Amino acid sequence: MPRVTPIDAVPQYDKPPGPIHNRKCRDVIFLIIFGAYWAGMIILAILAVTNGDSRRLMVPTDSEGNMCGLDLSSAGKRNLATKPYLYFFNPLQATAKQICVETCPSATGVTTLSNKVCAYDVSPSTASALATAVQQGTCASVLYMSAPALNRCVPSGDFNQAIALGLGAGNAGLAQSAASLVVWGQDMARNLIQDTATTWPWMLGALGACVLACFIWLLVLRFFGGLLTFFTIIAVEGVLAGFAWYTYTMWQTKLAAYNVALGNGVATDALKYDRDTALGLFITCTVLASVFLLMIIALRKRIRIAVKIIKEASRAIGAMPMIILFPLTTFVSILVLVAYYLGIAAYIATTPDVTNVSVLGVNATIAYIKYFQWYHLFGFLWTLAWLTGINQTTLAGAIASWYWTMDKKQVPSFAVTKSFARTIRYHLGSIALGSFLIAVTQLIRVILMYLQRHLAQANNRVAKIIFACLQCCFACLEKFIKFINKNAYIMISITGDSFCTAARTATELLVRNAFRLIAVDFVAGFLVFLSKAAVSVGIAFGLYVLLQYTNAQGLTQTQFIGAVCILVWVACWMIVSGFFGVYRMAIDTIFLCFCEDCERNDGSDEKPYYMSPDLAALTSVKQQGAPQIATVPVKTAKMTQVKKS
């Protein structure tokens, strides 16, 4: 039987350190499968575009199923080419009649013979006939001022006037609330668009400041990363202790109230429940604060290692600052993918149930192309994870090139470009395999959400609990697979192994350094989150103060400063997520390289560390008595010449 190596055993490294150059294409079969799947997606897209009609999703449809603005008389529908707008008899009722009209009403008032909106075949010529049509619901009783938006007549005037004229008859209170909401939404949208149009230079300036702040923050982390990290840890412990104290005072208050009520003989179950709930919260917060404090004490040395690794990541990014811009290519690719998916999905959704196809003179019938949406969705999820994997592998390869260079001042030129070339040349198949696992998990979650939505009306509590548990389990599974994939991609970028081999190597390395992993993952994760929040919120708050000042000085007239700042905050959050996503990838890559460096070398002259001296001083590996790990020396031109001679 083959001998199984224990997972915690230090391996015999048989490859030189750092990203190797002599590689082979790995997991080619999965790249072929991925290409074949995309061939199927292209065929599906051609069939959908040829037979579908995306206008069905954009063009409004009346109560009879006719499409406004189109002549569908050949298909048994009405010719509404001159009536492009959809008018709702009563926008406050979902079941109200909807018809296509030539123009939206320009004034609010009661229906008259000269100003009326009626069904297509109804044209009353007398007042009594009009009253009968209104009573039968074939003519609108009240017209409201409206303007076209997406080919639909949307209320644009004082909608409360239409309510007063009888549009909300039968439920005046609800109608009045709905009218107020409509008016508020109109005012909000109008003012927000106006504010955006007038403050866009300030908004662009804020986004530019956000990019600059990200670079400055990365520089701050390089020199003050340790101080910020310890501040983060102390802040977390302080928050937990504060919650414990707050819940303690709340418990004491509830306990005193219960004792007073008990002494007066008016104690209720509600007071007892409040007392017990406060006690439970106090115990929970106290336990969390105590456990976190004990973890800090137990992992204090490994936390110091985490701090040094974070500073190493800052140095690596500082040595190759253009690495920050590489995710832009992935971002643009994802935007193109999303646009393609939405466009083809619209065509697929509007294909007829039975489609006739002619290929090379052969006629065939395909039924229900629209149900291939699931095939199209899985391809989208697979490709999205694939693009993300390419980004992660490229970044990891560049960072690893920096780490495994003994003299950090001689970093290989064009490290990012070379890493991207290696990824495209050798590892697209391995990334296709890893992304396939993520896509399968995500598709299962989408299916569960689809079933949950369709079973929501069944009022089956057991089924709801089961599906909620399944969603939780598969969400955890997805996070676990993403964690395995990320570390596998890092090892692929370094060793050039296949996906399964790289995943096994990375997992074993992390298991042997589990406590270090806990410290680094927690500290890095929380520090990155704190950095993202600090930069994005700081920029948004700065813009808020600036707009308040410009309003006071008469330079701007911004109505909804808060809404503008929220838009800027969302955009800033996306920007900083891209920046600090690179930073987090650098931390994870350097951590794996650090763990391997500790196992390969012992800090002696024969086996010097590649890590910085500060980080080497914190390692638990002693120079004397370190495990002897066999390594293969890198052949140089001089060695080859001596061997030949």
N, C-alpha and C positions, 0 to 999 in steps of 0.2 A: 504494500500500500504506500502511496506517496506520503511523505512526511509533511504535516501541516505546521506551518510556522505560527506560534502564538502571536496574537494581535499586539501584545505589549512588548514583544521582543524587538531589540534594536536591529535593523536590517543591515545587510552587507551592501553598501552602496557600490554599484558596479559601473556608474556613469560619472563623468566629470561634473562638478558643480555648475550651476547656472544654466540658462537656456542653451541647450545643445543645438548645433547647426546641422549635423547629419541626421536627418529625420526621414520618416516614411509616411505615406498617406495611411491614415488609420480609419477604421470603421467605414470603409468605402461603400459597403452594401447599404448602409443607412442613408448615405448621400444619394445613392441611386433610387432608393425608395422615396426619399424626399422629392427628388426631381420628377419621378413618375407621378407622385401625388399632385404636384403642381401642374403637370401635363393634364391631369384630369380636371383640375380647377380651371385651366385655360379653356378646355373643351366646354365645361359647364358655363363659363362666362360667355363664350361665343353663342351657345344655345340660348342663354338667357337674354343677351342683347338682341339676338335675331328675333326672338319670339315674345319677349316681354315688352312692357310699356311703362317706363318709369313715371310717366305723367300721371298715372293713376294715383301715385302717392302724393303728388304736389297739387294736381288739379282738384278743386273741391267737387264733391258729389252731392246731388240733391236727395230729397227723400225718396224719389223713385229710382235712384241708381244712375241717373244721367250725369254726365261729366260736363261741367260748365265750360263754355268757350270752345267746345268741340262738336263736330258734325259726325254723329254716330248713327245716322239714319240707316246706313247700310247694315248695321248690326242689330237693327230693330229698336234702336233708342231714338231719342229726339234730336233734332238739329238745333243745337244751342250755340252755334258759332258766334252769334251776336250778343250772347248773354254770358260774359265771362265771370261775373261776380255772384257769390252765394250769399243770399239774404236769409236771416233767421227771423221767423215771425215773432218769436219770443226767446231771446238769448238766455233768459232765466230758467227755461224749461228744456230739458234734454230731449223730450219727445215732441217738441214743437215742430211745425212744418218748416221745411227748408226748400227754397226754390232759387233758380238762377235768374239774375236780373241784368239789364243792360248797364244801369248805373245805380250806385248806392244812394238812398234818400239823403237829400241835403238839408232837410229841416225836420223838426220834431212836431208831430200833431196828430189829431184824430183822422182816420181814413175818410176821404171824401171821394166823390166821383172823379174829380180832376187830379187827385193825389192818392193813389191806392197801389197796393202790391197784392196781386191775387195769383192763384194757381194758373197753370198754362192755359187750360181750356175754359177758364172762368173769366167773363168780362161783363159784369153787371152794368146796365145802362140807366137804371133808375135807383132812387134812394132806397126803396123797399127791397129791391133785388140785392143791393149792396149790404143792407142790414141782414138779410137772410144769409148771404155768403159769409159775412163776419160771424154770424151765429153758428154756421156749420163749420167754421174753421178753414174755409177755402180762401178767405181774404184776411189780411192782417187788420186787427182792430185799431192798432196804434202804430204809427211809423216813427222811427227814431233817427236822428242825425247820425250818419256813419261815414266812414272812409275806408277804402279798400286796403287790406293788408293781407298779403299772400292770397289774393283773389277772394277774400272774404270780407263782408261788410262788418266792420268793427265799430261799436259806438264811439263817437268822437266828440259829442257835445255834452250838454247837461242831461245825463241819463236820468236824473231824479225827476225831470219834467215828464219824461215818458212814463215813469212809475206813477206820477200823480195823475196822468191821463187814463190810467187803468191797465198799464202793461203788467203790473204786479198784483192784479186783483186776485183775491182769495188767500194771499199770504203777504200782506203788506210789509210786515216786519222783516221777513226773510228777503223780500224783494228790495227793501230799502237798504239792508245790509249788503246785499249783492251789488246794488247800484253804487253804494259808497266804495266797495272794494274795486269795482270797475273803474270808477273815477280816480281813486287813489293810484291804481296801477297805471292808468293813462298818464297821470301827472308825474308819477315816479319815472316811467319810461321816457317821457318827453324831457323832463329836467335832467335825467341822467345822460341822455344822448347829447343834450345841449352842454352839460358840464364837461362831458368827454371831448366835445368839439372845441371847447374854449380852453381846456386845461391840458390838451394832449402834449404841448411842449414840456410842461412840468412833469407829466407822467413819464415821457421818454427820458427826461433828465433823471427821474427817480430810478428808472430801470438801469440807466447807465451808472448811477451811483451804486446800485445794487451789485453790478458786476465788479466795480472798483472795490466795494466793501468786501466782496468775497476774496479777492486777491489779498487785501490788507489783513483780513481775518486769518487766512492761511499763513501769512507771514507772522502774525501774532502767535498762532499756534506753534510755529516753529521755535519761537524764543520763550513763550510763556505757556506752552502746552501743559507742563507739569503743574503750574499754579492753577490754571483753569480746571485741570482734571481733579485736583484735590478740592478745589472750590465746589465742583460739581458733586463730588462724593459727600462733602460736608452738607451741601444744600439738600441732597436727598435725605440724609439722616435727619437733618433739621426739620424737613417737611413731615417725615414720618413721626418724629417726636412731637411736633406741633399738633398733628392729628390725634396722637395718643392723649395729649394734655386736654385738647378740646373735647374729645369724647369722654374723658374722665369727668370734666366739669359738667358736661351734659348729663352723664349718668348720675352724678351727685344731685343735680337739680331734679331729675325725674324721680330719684329715690326719695328725696325730701318731700316732693309733692305726693308720692304714693303713701308715705308714712303718715302725712297729715290727713289725707283722705281716709286711710285705714283707721286712724284714731277717732275720726268723726263718724266712722261707720258708713262712709259713702265711697269706699274704694270700688273701682270698676275694673273689668278685664282690660279695657283700653289703657288705663294707667299702668296696669301691671305689664301689659305688652310693651308700652313705651319704655318702662324701666328695664325690662329684659333686653330689648333691642339696643338701648344705649350701653348696657353692660357688654353685650356681644360685640358691639363696635369698638368699645374701649379695649377689650381683650384682644381683638384682631389687630388693631393698630399697635398695641404694645408688643405683641408677638412679632409683627413685621419689623418694627423698629429694633427690637432686640436681635432678631435673626440677622438683619442687615448689619448691625454693629458687630456681631460675632463674625460675620463673613469678612468685614473689613479688617478685623484683627487677624483672622486666620489667613487671609490672602494679601496681607499688607506688602509682602515682598513681591508677589506676582502683580500687584497693582502698580508697584514701582516699575516693573518690567513693561507693563501696559503703557505707562507714561512715556518711557523711553522709546517704545515702538511707535507711538503716536508722533513723537518728535522726529523719529527716523522717516516716517511717512511724509512729514512736512519737508524734510531735507530732500527726499526723492522728488517730490513735486516741484520744489524750488530749483532742482537741477535740470528739470525738463518741463518748464512752465507751459509749453504748447500742448502738453498732454491734456490740459483742461479743455481744449477746444475739440478734441477727438469725438466726444459724445455728441457733438452737433451733427456729425454725419449719421449717427444712429438715430438721432431725433428726427432728422429730415426723412430718413428711410421709413421710420415708423409712421410719420405723417402721410407719406405716399401710400403705405400699406393700408392705413385706416381709410383713406379716401377711396382706394380701390375696393376694399371690402364693402364699404357702405354703398358705393355705386352699383357694384354687381349684385349685392343683396337686394337693392331696390328693384333691379330688373328680374331677379329670380322670384321675388314676391309677387310680381305682376304677370307672370307667365300663365297661360291658360292651363286647365287641368290636363288636356290632351294636346300634344304638340306633334306635328308632322315634320319629319326631318328627312332631307334628301342629301345623301353623301355618295359622290361618285356614281350618280345615276341610280342608287339604291334608295328606295323610299322606306322609311321606318317611322314607327309611332312610339313616342315616349310619353308616358303618363306621369303627371304630377311632378314636373321638374321643381316646383316650389318646395317640395319636401327635401330637396338636396341642399337646403339651407344649412342643415347640420354638417354636411360634408364641407361646405364653404366655410362655416364657422370654425371647424376643427383646423382647416388649412390656415385660417387667419391666426388662431392661437398658436399653432405650431411655428409659423413664420415669425410671429412676434417674439416668441421665446428664442428662436434661432438668431434673430438680429441682436437680441440682448446678450446671448451667449458669445457672439462674435465680438461685441463691445467689451465684455468682461475678459475674454481671453487675450484680446489685444492689449488692454490696459495692464493686465497681470504680467504679460511678457515684457513690456517696457519697464515696469517697476522691478521685476526680477533681474533684468539686465543691469539696472543700477545697483541692486543689492549685491549681486555676485561679481562686482568689479572691486578688486582690492583697493585700488586708489580711486576714491570717489570723484576726484577731479578729472579723471579720464573716462567719463561715461561714454559708451558707444554713441557715435553720432546717428541721428535719425532713428533712435531706439523705437519710437512709436510706429514709424513707417515700416521698419523691418519686422516688428512684431506683427503688424497687420498683414504683411506679405506672408509670413510664416503661417498665420492662421488661415488665410485664404488658400494657400498652397497645400497644406497638409491636414488641417483639422476640421474642415467643414462637416465631414461625416460624423466625427465624434460629437460635435456641437448639435448636429441633427438628432443624434440618439438622446442626448441629455434634454434637448428641448421637446422631444416627443414625449418623454415621461411627464414633463410639466404640462404639456397640452392635454394629455389624457386626463390628468387630475382636474384641470380646469374645466374640461368638457363635462366631466361627471358632476362637478359642482353646478354648472349651468343647467344640466338636465334635472338635478335635484331642485334647483330654484324654479324651473319650469313646472315640475310636478307639484311643488308646494303652492304655486300660484293657482293651479287648476284644482287643487284639493282644498283651497282655503274656504270655499263655500260649503264644503261637506260637514263642517263643524265636528270633525273627528279629532278629539284631543289626543288620542293615542298616536294617530298618524302624524299629527303636527309635532309631537315630541320626538317621534322616531326620525322624521326628516330633519328636525333641528339638530339632533345628535349626529346624524350622518353629515350634515353640513359642517359641524364643528370638527368632526374627525377628518374629513377630507381637506378642510382648511389647514389643519395642523400638518397633514400629510404633504400638502402643497408647499408649506414653509420648509418642511424637512427636506423635500426633494430639491428645492431651490438652494438650500444650504449645502447639500451634497454636491449639486451641480457647480456652484460657484467655486468650491474648493477643488473639485475635479478639473475645472477649467484652468485654475491656477497651476495645478501640477502638469496639465497638458502643455501649457505655455512654457513650462520649465523643462520637462523631461521628454515631451513629444510622444508619450504613451497613448494607448487607446483610452476610451472613456472609462471602461470598467476597471482597467489597471490603474489609471490615475485616480479614480474615485476610491479604490481600495487603499492605495498608497496614502492619499490625503486623509482618509478616515483613520487609518492606523496611526498616522503621525499626530492627529488631533487627539486620539484616545490616549496616547502616551503623554500628552501635554494637556490633559483635561482641565486641571486647575488653572493653568495659565490661560487656556481658552476662555474659561468662565470670566476671569478678570478682564482680559483684553476685550471680549465681546461686550460685556456690560459697560465698561468704561468708554470704549470707542463708540458704542451705539448711543449712549446717553450724551456724550460730548458732541457727536455729530448732530443729534437732534437739538441740543441746546444751541449749537452754532447756527443751524438753519433758522431756528425760532428767533434768535437774537438779531440776525442780519435782516430777515424779512420783516419782522415787527418793527425793528428800528427804522428801516427805510420808510415803511408805511406811516409810522408816527411822525417822522421828520417831515414827510409830505403834508400830513395833517396840520402840523404847526405852521409850515410855510404857507399853505393855502389860507389858514386863519389870518395870518399876517397880511397876505396880499389882498384878502377881502377887506380887511380893516383899512388898508391904504388905498382901496379903490382900484387896484391893478387887475383884479379878477372879480367875477360875480358868480361864485360857485354856490349852488343851492344845496346839493347833497355832498358835502365834503367827505362824510363817512363812507358813502357808497363808492366814490372815486378812490379813496384810500384802500377799500376792500379789494377793488379790482387790481390795484397796484400790488397789494399784498399777495394775491393769488399768483400774479405774474412773477413776483420776486421769489415766491416759494418754489415755483418751477425752475427758476434760474439757479437758486442755491441748491436745489435737489440735484441738479446736474453737476455743479461744482463739487459738492460734498459727497456725491455718489462716487466720483473719482477718488476722493480722499479716503472714503471707507474701503474702496477696493484696494487702494495702496496699503492701508493698514492690514487688511486680511492677507495680502500677498507677502508683505514683509514679515508677518507673524509666522506663516508657513516656512518662509525662507529661514527665519531665525531658529525655528524648531529643528529644521534639518541641519543648520549650521552647528547647533549645539551637539547633534549626534555625529556629525562628520568630523568635527575638529575639537581640539582641546585647548586651544590658545597657545600651544607651544610653537617653536620656530618651524618645526616640521609640519604642523597642522595649525596654522594661524586662523583666527576667526576672521570672517568677512564683515561682521558687525562692528559697530563703533566701539571704542574702548569703554565708554560709559555704560553701554548696554552689556558688554562682556563682563564688566565688573559685578553685575547683578545676577549673572547666571549661576545655577547650582552645579554646573559641571566643573569639576576640579581639573586642573592641569595634570596633576599626578593621579594615577589610577583611573584615568578615563578609559571607557571601553575602546578597544582597538578595533576600528572599523576599516575594513579593506576598501581602498579606493583605487580607481584606475587613473594613473597620471595622464595628463593631456600631452600628446605627442607634439613636439615642436619641430620646426625645420632643422634645427641643429641636432636634435636627437636622431632624426631620420637619417641625416647625413653621416653621423657617427656609426649608425647601425650598418649602413651600406658599405662604409669603408672597412 
